[in-house]
Amino acid sequence: MKVYDEKHIKNIALVGAHSSGKTTLAETMLFEAGLLNRRGKVEDKNTVSDYHEIEHQRETSIFATPLHTEWRNYKINIIDTPGLDDFIGEIASTMRVADSLVTLINAQHGVEIGTEIIWEYINRFGRPTLFVINQIDHPQANFEQSFQSIVDLVGNNAVKMQYPLIIDGQQAIVDVLKMKAYKFKNEGGKPEKLTIPEDQMEYANQLHNELVEKAAENDEELMELYFDKGTLNEDEMRLGIQKGMLHHELFPVFCVSALQDMGSGRLMGFIDNVAPSAADLKPEQSLQGNDIVCKASEPTALFVFKTFHEPNLGQITFFKVKSGEVKQNDKLINSRTGEIENLNQLFIMDGKKRHAVNKLTAGDIGATLKLKYTETNDTLHDSTKAITIKPIIFPQPRIRKAVSAVNKKDEEKLNEVLKKFHSQDPTTEIKYSNELKQQILSCQGELHLATIDWTLQNIYGIKANFDKPKIAYRETIQRPASKSYKHKKQSGGAGQFGEVHLKIEPWFEGMPEPEGFNIRGKEEIDLNWGGKLIFYNCITGGVIDTRYLPSIMKGILEVMEEGPLTGSYARDIRVMVYDGKMHSVDSNDISFKIAGAHAFKAAFLAAKPKLMEPIQDLEVRVPEELMGNVMTDLQTRRAIIIGMDSDGKHQIIKAKVPLAEMYKYSTSLRSQTQGRGTFKTSFANFESVPQNIQKVLIEN
């Protein structure tokens, strides 16, 4: 296979809402370039990109799938992405390595919810973006309405490159860059190139002039040329359009029928000639602060943007060559682990098909197999220069489930597979909670969870339970209390004896030292689960030997690890051990540990104990007209609204909500807002549980 230089490699990601036609367009582009003799269809389950069994069952993309074409001396790497935001991790990782984003719009619906969500990520990455209005030949297609919805989304920087037209009863496209019309046969095939019809010339010239102005605005030299000549030639326009795309200030709009192969060739020509390559983008900075220049002559650096675990093949590692070049059998260093990886095989991927290559150069996308130490977000570099590429920041999970194997024999296997899920999709998190005694799986939504469940059952043969997770409460006290306990045990020979008198109080930052005690020592312990234990030695007269104090504290900590109210962790307490007794023969560490634990527990229960629950900072982004429903729902969840902001046509609601009330909130919000609402959460603090709820929890 021909090796292309960095100027002749274009990496595009097909993004857009569910059912906008991304997979069909990818299939058509491969067919148009001659890589396919026959185009597959999603409903026939024979497309190149949607090749997984679960994608066949659901008839939708679930994984981002790399493909490639060769078109007029350019190589175009295409990544077909899912359209559902449950799989936003696949979309985010793809955007990170794409040079340009091709955003598909269904001509029947215009900009949809999924597109709005994806647009937020496009803005975050700042990638050059063009829009493609698809299905222009559909009876319900409305190109002008779809174009206006793009303008509403991105502003007046959206510019028509084409518009659809019917000529002699057949579908045609007017191209205002080339000022030509292309008429298509209903059965597809090569279009007939025509002069723009006379009745369309005025409108086409108007759009052409608008395009010239938009192109000129992005470069001072082009602007001067435009003022001198009153226009720009086609090459000058291409340069201006590319610069506008690079500045994220110009968004060309095309129209196609991917299903009928209408307009795809012209779109591919634009990607070749105008859309930026990796070498055109501003150099990325490494974590070391150096520019990573996309040239074959630079030190080699690969960025791993995706891993996939094939049960019969092992781990497939997908990477982009950010600089330099990589050859088969190269040995590269993982910047995170310091381990050396041997790239025994190099591939270009087309769905499940692997094409072996000997070399990949800067700007290209490839894959390799069975790396031992490398995961998504890792950098592999050669020995000439240490390079660490900034990682992808993945969205936080939105739902949590306690997961366990139906058959306990499968628990170990389940844990291994769940680790693979996280490796493959970092928006999936898995963590065993010692506190809750549960394995907690976090992911993006109910569909994401259903995909995980399907894979467990059908690929790995594991049936799993997905349950509501427990809540990590905390216990503390509200007033001082003093108690004592005498531990005495005699069973022949040396016995056990220890007596402890102590006082406990609620602790808070900055409180004065306790009064009325002769403080001889103080330990401040940062608890692993948050909060503190402050332990004072206030023993006088040697009634308890100093060597037994660590045992008393150990007994107290054991009680705090399993609080007296609900078994939750206890926190923020200070303890003054001020009196007690010991025996010259029978006293030992275990005696004082037991005495300390019992005295502390009794004092805790006498100190007006209370439960505290985790509170989340919640930020909900919702269309203004749907805000009322969301606010009403939040009130039923014991939420406290702390602020509101506006963001265009959206309102941002900021609130504090108990974690116990957030179960299935993702599903609820999606239902209330028809999928247009999004949210994010983070831990805020612990606050007191209302008395009526505390009573129920203690009883349970």
N, C-alpha and C positions, 0 to 999 in steps of 0.2 A: 504494500500500500504506500502511496506517495506520502512523503513527509512534507508538511506545509510549514512555512515560517509564520512568525507571530502576526504579521500583517495580513495573512491570508487564512486565518482561523477566526471564525465568528461563533461565539457561544451564546445561544438564545435559550430562554426558558419560556415555555408556553404556559401562561397563567390565566386565570379567569374563573368565573362562577361555574358551578356544577351544570353540565349539559350545554356549555357554550361551544363545544366542538373541538377542544384541544387535541384529543386523541385522534379524531378524524383528520384534522389538519396535519398532524405529525405524519399520519399514514400517507396522506396525499403528497406531502413534501418528499417523502422517500420514493414514492411512485414517480413523481415528476422528475426526480433526479436519476431515475433508472435503476434504483436499488431494489425495487419491487416490480415484478411482472403483473401482479394483480393486487389491488387494494383490498385489505380486510375491512370488516365493519365491527363496531362494538357489539351490536346485537348478535352477530354471527360468532363472536368470541374468537376471532382470528386476527386481531390487530397485533402489530409488532410490540407496542408499548404496554398494553394491558394484557399481560400474559399469565399473571398469577391466577390460580384457581378461584380465589376469593373475589378477584376483580371480574372474572367471568360470571360468577354467581350474582354479584350485585350490579353488574353492567355499569361500573364506574371505576375511575382510577383511584387507587388507594396509596400507591407508591409512586415516587418520582422516578421516572425511567429515562436513562440516557440513551440517545440514538445519534446517528450521524448521517450526513449526506455530503456528496461532493458535487459542486455546482459552479460551472464556469470558472475553473481554476481557484475556487475557494472551497474550504472545508467548513461546513456548518454543523456544529454540535448542537443537538436539540435535546432539551430535557422536558418531557411531558409531565406535568404535575397534577395532583388532585385538585378538585375545585371546592371541596368541603373543608371548612376550617377545623374540623376534628383532626385533620391531617396537616395542620399548619407547620409542623416540624419538617415535613417533606418539602413544603413550599419555601420555608425560611432557609434551609440548607441550600436549596437550588438557587435562590436569589443571590446568595453569597458568592457563587462562582459564575453566574451568568454575566455576560458583557452587556446584553440588551434583553429587555423583557417584552415579549409579545403578548399583549393582554387581549384576550378574545371577549367579544360582546355578542350575545345572541340578538340578532336583528329583530326578533319578535318581542323581546323584553327590555332591551337597553341595559343600562348599568343595573346590576342586581345586588342583593345583599352581600353575596360572596365576593363580588368585585370591590365593594366598598371596604370590606375587611382586608382584602389583599392590597388595596391601594394604600392603606396605612403602612404596610410593610414595604411597598415600593418606595414610599416617601422616606421611610427610615433608612433604607439602603441607598437611596438616591441614584438608582440605576437608570440609564437611558431607556426610555419606554416608548413603544408605539402601540397603537390600538388597531385591532382588526374586527370590523363588524361582519360577523359570519351569518350564513344562511340568508343571504340577500334574495335568493330565489324562492323563499318560502311565501306562501299566499298571505300570511299575516306579518310579513316583514315590514318594518317601518324604519328606513335608513335615517331620515331626518330626525325622527324622535330619538333614535338611538344615539345619533351624533350629539344632539342637545343634552342627553343624559351624561355624555362624556364631558361636555363643556361644564355642566353643573358640578361634575366631580373634580376636574383638574383646572377649570378656569379657561380663559380665552386663549391659552397657549395651545389648545387642541386645534389642529389645522387639517383640513381635508386634503388628502393627496388624491383621492378618487371619489367617485360617487356612482351608484348603479343607474342603469337606464335600460329601457326596452327598445330595441331597434329591430324593425321587421318581425315583431312577435317573438324575438329571442333576447335572452339576457345579455346585456352588455355592461361594460365598465368604462367610464370616462376617466382617464389619468391626466390630472392637471399639472403634473411635473413634466411629463413628456408631451402633453397636449395631443394625445391620441385616444381613440376609442377602440376597445377590444370587444368583438362580438363572439359569443360562445354558442356552440351547438348544444342542444339539450342533453345529448349523450356525453358531453365533455369533449376532451381532445384539444388540439391546438386552436387558439382563438384566431379570428380573422381581424387583422389590423386595419382600421378605418380612419378616415378623416372625421373629426367631430361633426355631428349633424349641425346644419346651419342654425336651426332653432335653439341649439344648445351653446352656440359659440359665445354669446354675450355672458352667460352665466359661467361657462368654463374659463373665459378670460378674467372675469372677476375673481374667481377662486385662484387662478394662476397668479394674479397680481398680489393677492393676499399672501400667497405662499412665498412669493419673491420678497415681500416686505418682512415677513417673519424670518426668512433665511438671512436677510441683510442685517436684521437687528442684533444678531449674535456675534458680529465681528466688525471691528472698526473699518478695516480695509474694504470689506464687502459693502459696508454702508456708504463709504466714499464712492466706490464703483457704482452703486445704485443711484446716488445723487448725480454722478457724472453722466451715466448712460440712460437712467430712467428704468433700467431692468437689469437682470442678471442672466447669464447663460446657464445651461443645465448643470455644467460642472461646478460653477460658482454656487448655484443653488444647493447642490449636494453638499458642498463644504459647509455652507451656512446651516443647513438642516442638521448635519452631524454635530456641529458645535453647539447648536441649540439643544440637541439631545444630551450631549455630554454635560451641559450646564443644568440639565433637568428643567429646561424652560421652553421646550418645544416638543409636542407630542403628535407625530404624524398619525393620521387615521386612514386606514385602507378598508376595502370591502372585498369579501370573497364568498364563494360557496365551496367550503372544503369538501362537502359530500360529492359535489358534481365537478370538482377540480376546476373551478372558475376563479381566476385571479391569483392562484397560488404561485405560479411561475413569476409573475410580476413582483409579488411580495418577496420571493426568494432573491430576485434580482436586486431589490432595494436592500435587503439584508447584506448581500455581497458588497454592493457599491457604496452604501451610505452608513448603515448601522455600525457603530463603533466596534472595534476589536479590543481584545485585552490590552494590546499595546497602545491603543488610543486613550485608554482610561488613565486618570491620574494615578501615579504610583502609590501603592499601598505602603503604609509604614509598618514595620515589624515591631514587636514588643520591645526590641532593643533600640528602637528609635531610628532605624535606617530605612531608606526607601527600598522597596522590592521592585526592581525594574524588570518589566516583561521583555527580556531579550535572551536569546539562546546563549549569548556569550557571558552572561552573568552566572554567579554561583547557583547551583541547583537547589530549588526549594519546591516541595510538593505540599499542597494543603489537602487534607482528607476531609471531604465534606459529607461523606455518606458511607455507611457500612451496611452490608446486608448478609444475613445468615441463611444460606441454602442448606437444608438438612443433608443432602447427599454430596454437597460440594465443599462446605465450610464457609468461612468468612470471605466475602468479596469486599474489597476496599476500593472505593471510588475517590479519585483525586484530580485536582487541577494543577498543572505545572505552572507555578507562579513565576518562576524564573529558571534560566539554564535549560538543561535537557536531561532526560532520563533514558537510560538504555537497559535492555534486558540484562539481568544478573548484576546490576549496580547494587552496591551496598551503601545505604543511607542511614543517617543517625536520626532517631526520634528525639526531638528537642525536649519533650516532656519527660521521657524515661531515661534518656541517654543510651538506650539499647540500639544495637545495629540491626537493621532489617535488610534481608537479602531479597531483592525483587527478581525472583526467578522467572516470572512470567509477566508480560505486559499485554494488555488487551484494549481494544476499542469495543464498546458494548453497543449492541442494537437489541434492546430488550433482553431476552435470555440468550441470544447468540453472542459468542465471543470471537473476535477477530484478532489473532495474535499479531503483534507488531514488534519490531526490534528497537524502536526509538520513538519517543514523544518529546516534542519541543515546547518552549515557553508559550503559554496561552492555551495549550491543548488540554483535553479532558480524557482520562483513561482509567483503567482499573487493574488490579492485581489480586492474587489469591494468597490466602493462608499466611498473612503477616501475623507474627506472634505477639507483638507488644503494642500494636497501633490501633487507635480508636478514632471515631469521629472527632474532629477539631484538632487533631494532631498535625504537627509539621514534621516532614522528613527532609533533611538537608544533607549536602555532602560535607566532607571534612574541611573544605577550604574556608567556610564561614558559618558560624552559628546563627541560625535564623529561626525565630518563632513568630508565626503568623497569628494575628489576633483571632480569637475564637468567635464562632457564631454565638450570639446571645439568643438562646431558645426561649420561647414563651413558657411561663410557669403553668403547671397543671391546673385544671379547673375542677376536677372531681376526684374523690378519694373513695377507695373501697378496701375492705379487709379481704384478703384473698387466701384461700387454703385449698389443698387438694381434697377431693371427695374421698379418694383412697389414700390413706395416710402413708402407704408405701411410695406414693408419687411425690411426697413433699420435697425431697432432695432434688428430684428431676425438675419439679415446678420451679424451684429457686434458680436453678441453672438456666432454664428457659427464660424466666423473667429478667435475668441479667442480660440475656441476649436481646430482649426487647428494648431495654434501656440503651444498650450499645447501638442498636439499629435506629432507635428513635429517642433522642435525649429528652423529648417532651414527656416521655413515660418515665416515671421514677418508681423505684421499689426500695422499701426500707423496712427492716424488722424493728418493731418497737418493743424493747424490753419492758417498758412501763405498761403498755397495753397488752402485751403478750399476743400481738397480732402482726402479720405481714401486711404492710399498707402499700397498696398499688395506687398511684396517682397518674391520671392521664387527662386528655383534653375534653372528652365528652362521652355520651352514651354510645355513639357510633364507634368511636375509637375503642371503647371497652368491648363492644360486641365483636370487633375485629380481632382483638387480643384473645377473647374467649374462643372464637372460631379457630384461630391458629393453634391454640393450645389443644383443642379437641381433634382437629382434622390433620394437622401436621405432626404434632408431637404425641397424640394419643392420651392427653391428660384432661380429665374432667375437674373443674374447679368450682368452688363456691365463692361468690362475690357478695359480701355482707356489708351492712352499715358499720363503719369503724367506730370503736369506742372513742370517748373524748378524754384527753389528758387533763384531768382536773388537778388542782393543787389544794392543799389544806394548810390552814394557818390559824392563829389565835387572835382574840380581840381584847383580852385583858390579862393582867398578871394572875398567877396562881402558884401556890407553894404546896409541895407534897413530899412525903418521905416513903421509903420502902426498905424493909429489912428482909434480906434473903438469908435463910438459915436451912441447912440441910446436913443431916448426920446419918451416915449409913455404915458405920464401922470404920475405924481408922480415921484418917484425916477427913474432915467434913468441909462444908462450904459456909462462909459467913461474909456478909457485906451489908452495910446499912448506909443509905445515901439520903441526904436532905437537900432539896434543890428548889429554886424558884425560877419560873419562866415568865417571859414578857414578850409582847410583839416587838419586832425589831424594824426600824426604818433608818434610812441613811441620815447621818448627822445627829442622831439622838445622843443626849449626854450619857456619860458613864453612870452605871447604877449607884444609888446612894445607900448608905447603911451597911456596906460590905467592905471588908478588908481585902481588896483585890491583889492577889499575889501572882496572877498570870492570866493571859488572855489569848485565845486563838480565834481567828476569823477565817471561816471555811466557806469558800465559794462552792456551792452545791452543783453537782453535774447537771441537775435538772432546773437550775435557775434559783435565784435567791441565796440567802446566807443562813448559816448557823454561827452565832457568836457564843463562845464557851469561856466562862470565867472560872478560875480557881480562886475561891474565897475561903478556903479551909484555914482555920487557925488552930494552934495548939497541937498540930500533928495528929488530929483524930482520924484522918485518912492519909495514908502514906501517898506521897506525890506519884509514886510509880503506878498507882491504881487509877489515876485520873484518865489516862488514855483509854482504859477499858470502860470507864463510865461513859466517856464521849462516844466510844464505839457502840455501846448499847443504845444511846440516844439516836445515833445516826441510823441504826437498823430500824428503829421505830419510825423515823422520818422517811425511810425508803418505802414504808408501807403504812401510811397514815391511819390513825385510829378510826376516822369517820368512814371512809370508803376504800381504803387501801391505796389512795393516791399519794404522791409525794407531798411531804410537808416542807415548808420553807419560811424564811424570815422570822426566826425566833432566836432570842438570846436566853442562855441558861447560866444561872449562878449556882454552883455547887458550894454550899456554905457549911455543911455539918455532916456528921455520920459517925459510924463506929467500925472498927476492924478487930480481928482476932489474931493474936500472934501466931497461931498454928493454922487455923481453918480459913483465914482470908486468902484469896487468890484473885487472879484476873477475871476468871469466869464469874465469880461471886459478885464482883462489883459491876461487871457488864450487865448481869441480870438485874441487879438492884437499880442501876442507873436507868435501864430500859423501863422497868415497872414504875419507878418514880416519875419519869418523864411522861409516860403514857397517862398516868393518873392526873398529873398536873395539866396536861394538854386538854383532857376531857373536862376539866374544871375551869378552863380559861376561855370559855365561850368560843369554842372552835367554829370555824366557818370554811365553806368550800369556795374556791376561786376557779373561774372558768377562763379558757383562752378566748381573747377578743381579737377579731380580725379587722384590719383596715381594709375597707371595701371601696373600690372605685368602679362605678357603673357608667358606661357610655351608651346613651340611648337617644334615638330620634325624639325631638322635642314633643311631638304630638303623642308619644307613647309614655311620657314621663309619669303621668298620673297612675297608671297601672303598676308601674315599677315601685313608686313611692308607697302605694297601698300595700303591696306585697312585703316591702321591707319593714313596715310597721308591724306586720304579723310575725316577723322574725326577731322582734325585740331590738331592732336597729335604732341607733341614734344618728340622725343626720347631722353632719358637722359642717357641711358646705356644699355649694353648687357653683359650677363654672359652665360657660358656654363655649362650644367649639363648632363654629359654623352652624349647621342645622341640627347639631347634637347638643344635648345637655350632659354634663358630667356630674354625677351625684357621688359625694364622698360621705361615707358613713362608717360607724363602728358597729360590728355585728358579732354576737357570740358564735364561735365555731360550731356549736351544737345546732344552731339554726341554719347553717349553710348547706346542709345535706340536700343534694339534688337541686341546688340553686341554679346550676348551669341549665338543666332541663327546663326549670320553671321560667327562667329569663328568656330562653329561646322561644318558649310557647307564648309568653306575654308580648314579645316584640317581633314575632314572625322571623326570628333569627337575626334581627338587626341590632340587637343589644349585645354588648360585650362587657366583660368585667375582668378585674384582676384583684387579687387579695394578697395580703402579707400579714404576718403576725404583729400585733400591736402590743398587748400586755395581758396580764391577768386581772380580772375584776371579780368582785363578790357575786356569787350566785344568789338570785332572789330566794327568800326564805321558803316559799312554797315549793320551788323546784328543788332546793337543797333537801327538804324533808323527803321528797320522793326518791331522790338519788341515794340518800342514806338508807332508806327502807329497802331499796333494791340491792 
